[in-house]
Amino acid sequence: MRYIGCSNYSAWRLMQSLWAADVNQTERFVSIQPEYSMISPIRGDFEAELAQVCERYQVGVIPYSPLAGGLLTGKYRKGQALPDSVRAEENAANRFNDQNWDIIEAVVGVAERTGMTPAQVAINWLRAKPAVTAPILGANRPEQLTEILSGLDVALTAEDLAVLDEVSGFRRSRTALEQ
């Protein structure tokens, strides 16, 4: 084994693990895999605490579900029929809400303005985050992966990032009960 990582740890749990490795002079985690996207339900925890721990202690962040189960690909649009997708019913039941529709529309708007696809916009938004090492990409078909990878040569502008951060900011996405 060369390197070890963890998945879905909270900031305090990661700190505890790093401390234990230092005290016991054992290998420490070098990466973490959190769920992280503009629509991720744990985005607030990640940005408020975990990202800072990872940057400070040089733990690579390899987020999974960067396209939020396909929601950030542009194939889901408010008022339109569900696409033929393995996650369509689950997304409809768990993720269709006004806040997420606003995020999706902003992603589509940036995509149209820049000539990127919505998936490329979502991945490039993640790549602009200092704590993120590389997102874990998932695709159902090879051409989906090719499409995403072809957008890695382009970076979002500061203006585009600001638009996406504003509409998707974790404080905005919290429910009334969490505020």
C-alpha positions as CSV (number, residue, x, y, z in Angstrom):
1,M,0.0,0.0,0.0
2,R,1.4,3.4,-1.0
3,Y,-1.2,5.9,0.1
4,I,-4.4,5.8,2.1
5,G,-7.4,8.0,1.9
6,C,-10.8,8.2,3.5
7,S,-14.4,9.0,2.4
8,N,-17.2,11.0,3.9
9,Y,-15.3,12.1,7.0
10,S,-16.3,15.2,8.8
11,A,-13.6,17.8,9.5
12,W,-13.3,16.9,13.1
13,R,-13.0,13.2,12.2
14,L,-10.3,13.9,9.6
15,M,-8.4,16.1,12.2
16,Q,-8.6,13.3,14.7
17,S,-7.2,10.8,12.2
18,L,-4.4,13.1,11.2
19,W,-3.5,13.7,14.8
20,A,-3.6,9.9,15.6
21,A,-1.3,9.2,12.6
22,D,1.2,11.9,13.8
23,V,1.2,10.8,17.4
24,N,1.5,7.1,16.5
25,Q,4.0,7.8,13.7
26,T,1.9,5.9,11.2
27,E,0.8,6.7,7.7
28,R,-1.8,9.5,7.4
29,F,-4.6,10.0,5.0
30,V,-3.4,11.8,1.9
31,S,-6.9,12.2,0.3
32,I,-10.6,12.4,1.1
33,Q,-13.6,11.6,-1.0
34,P,-16.6,13.8,-0.1
35,E,-19.7,14.3,-2.0
36,Y,-19.3,17.8,-3.4
37,S,-21.0,19.8,-6.2
38,M,-23.1,22.9,-6.4
39,I,-26.1,20.8,-5.4
40,S,-24.4,18.6,-2.8
41,P,-26.4,18.4,0.5
42,I,-23.1,18.5,2.5
43,R,-21.7,21.4,0.6
44,G,-22.0,23.7,3.6
45,D,-20.1,21.4,5.9
46,F,-17.4,20.9,3.2
47,E,-16.9,24.6,2.5
48,A,-17.2,25.8,6.1
49,E,-14.8,23.3,7.6
50,L,-13.5,20.4,5.7
51,A,-12.0,22.3,2.7
52,Q,-10.0,24.4,5.1
53,V,-8.7,21.4,7.0
54,C,-7.7,19.8,3.7
55,E,-5.9,22.9,2.4
56,R,-4.1,23.5,5.8
57,Y,-2.9,19.9,6.2
58,Q,-2.4,19.1,2.5
59,V,-5.1,16.4,2.1
60,G,-6.2,16.0,-1.5
61,V,-9.9,16.3,-2.1
62,I,-11.3,13.9,-4.7
63,P,-15.0,14.7,-4.8
64,Y,-17.6,12.2,-6.0
65,S,-20.9,13.0,-7.6
66,P,-19.6,16.2,-9.1
67,L,-22.6,16.3,-11.5
68,A,-25.1,15.6,-8.8
69,G,-26.5,12.4,-10.2
70,G,-26.8,14.1,-13.7
71,L,-28.7,17.2,-12.5
72,L,-25.8,19.4,-13.5
73,T,-25.6,18.0,-17.1
74,G,-28.5,20.0,-18.4
75,K,-30.7,16.9,-19.1
76,Y,-33.0,17.8,-16.3
77,R,-35.0,21.0,-16.8
78,K,-37.9,22.4,-14.8
79,G,-41.3,21.6,-16.4
80,Q,-39.9,19.0,-18.8
81,A,-40.4,15.3,-18.8
82,L,-37.8,13.2,-17.0
83,P,-35.0,11.9,-19.2
84,D,-34.4,8.3,-19.8
85,S,-31.8,7.9,-17.0
86,V,-31.1,5.4,-14.2
87,R,-31.2,8.2,-11.6
88,A,-34.3,10.1,-12.9
89,E,-36.9,8.8,-10.4
90,E,-34.5,9.2,-7.5
91,N,-33.6,12.7,-8.5
92,A,-37.2,13.7,-9.0
93,A,-38.0,12.4,-5.5
94,N,-35.1,13.8,-3.6
95,R,-33.6,16.8,-5.5
96,F,-36.2,18.6,-7.4
97,N,-36.7,21.9,-5.6
98,D,-36.7,25.6,-6.5
99,Q,-33.2,26.1,-5.2
100,N,-31.8,23.3,-7.3
101,W,-33.7,24.5,-10.4
102,D,-32.2,27.9,-9.9
103,I,-28.7,26.4,-9.8
104,I,-29.4,24.2,-12.9
105,E,-30.6,27.3,-14.8
106,A,-27.5,29.2,-13.9
107,V,-25.3,26.4,-15.0
108,V,-27.2,26.2,-18.3
109,G,-26.9,29.9,-18.7
110,V,-23.1,29.9,-18.2
111,A,-22.8,27.0,-20.6
112,E,-24.7,28.8,-23.3
113,R,-22.7,32.0,-22.8
114,T,-19.3,30.2,-22.8
115,G,-20.0,27.5,-25.4
116,M,-19.4,24.8,-22.9
117,T,-21.8,22.1,-22.0
118,P,-23.5,22.2,-18.5
119,A,-21.4,19.2,-17.4
120,Q,-18.2,21.0,-18.4
121,V,-19.3,24.1,-16.5
122,A,-20.0,22.0,-13.4
123,I,-16.6,20.3,-13.5
124,N,-14.8,23.5,-14.2
125,W,-16.5,25.1,-11.2
126,L,-15.1,22.3,-9.1
127,R,-11.7,22.6,-10.6
128,A,-11.6,26.3,-9.6
129,K,-12.0,25.4,-5.9
130,P,-8.5,25.5,-4.3
131,A,-9.1,22.5,-2.1
132,V,-10.1,20.2,-5.0
133,T,-7.5,17.9,-6.4
134,A,-9.6,16.2,-9.1
135,P,-13.2,15.2,-9.2
136,I,-14.3,11.6,-9.7
137,L,-16.1,11.6,-13.1
138,G,-18.8,9.1,-13.8
139,A,-20.5,8.5,-17.1
140,N,-23.0,6.0,-18.5
141,R,-21.5,6.1,-22.0
142,P,-18.0,6.7,-23.3
143,E,-19.1,9.8,-25.3
144,Q,-20.3,11.4,-22.0
145,L,-16.8,11.1,-20.6
146,T,-15.3,12.4,-23.8
147,E,-17.5,15.4,-23.7
148,I,-16.6,16.3,-20.1
149,L,-12.8,15.8,-20.8
150,S,-12.9,18.0,-23.9
151,G,-13.9,20.9,-21.7
152,L,-10.9,20.7,-19.4
153,D,-8.9,23.1,-21.6
154,V,-11.2,25.9,-20.8
155,A,-11.5,27.8,-17.5
156,L,-14.5,29.7,-16.2
157,T,-14.1,33.4,-15.8
158,A,-14.2,35.1,-12.4
159,E,-17.6,36.5,-13.4
160,D,-19.0,33.1,-14.3
161,L,-17.7,31.6,-11.0
162,A,-19.3,34.5,-9.1
163,V,-22.7,33.8,-10.8
164,L,-22.5,30.1,-9.9
165,D,-21.3,30.7,-6.4
166,E,-24.1,33.3,-5.8
167,V,-26.9,31.1,-6.9
168,S,-25.5,27.9,-5.3
169,G,-23.9,29.2,-2.2
170,F,-24.3,26.8,0.7
171,R,-25.9,29.4,3.0
172,R,-28.6,30.0,0.3
173,S,-29.1,26.3,-0.2
174,R,-29.8,25.5,3.4
175,T,-33.4,24.8,4.3
176,A,-35.4,27.0,6.6
177,L,-35.0,24.6,9.5
178,E,-31.2,24.7,9.2
179,Q,-30.9,28.5,9.1
